[in-house]
Amino acid sequence: MAGAMMGWLLGSLGYIANQQQSADSQLGIVLLMSLVPAVFSFLSVFFIWRYPLNKEKVDHIQQQLIIKKAN
């Protein structure tokens, strides 16, 4: 799916294979290789930071699983 999405994005930017690229398509390629991944990286850091799993919660979950196995 990701490969198809990249193809669609490049096509929408005016990319033409094996030819000199326009300024718009060059800018789009640069953004796809720099800014877009950076935005997704910051988003993932935000969600990881906000994820409520910590050591105490993991210990609690493990204890609950041990109790369920014992029953």
Rosetta blueprint (number, residue, H / E / L):
1 M L
2 A H
3 G H
4 A H
5 M H
6 M H
7 G H
8 W H
9 L H
10 L H
11 G H
12 S H
13 L L
14 G L
15 Y L
16 I L
17 A L
18 N L
19 Q L
20 Q L
21 Q L
22 S L
23 A H
24 D H
25 S H
26 Q H
27 L H
28 G H
29 I H
30 V H
31 L H
32 L H
33 M H
34 S L
35 L H
36 V H
37 P H
38 A H
39 V H
40 F H
41 S H
42 F H
43 L H
44 S H
45 V H
46 F H
47 F H
48 I H
49 W H
50 R H
51 Y L
52 P L
53 L L
54 N L
55 K H
56 E H
57 K H
58 V H
59 D H
60 H H
61 I H
62 Q H
63 Q H
64 Q H
65 L H
66 I H
67 I H
68 K H
69 K H
70 A H
71 N L
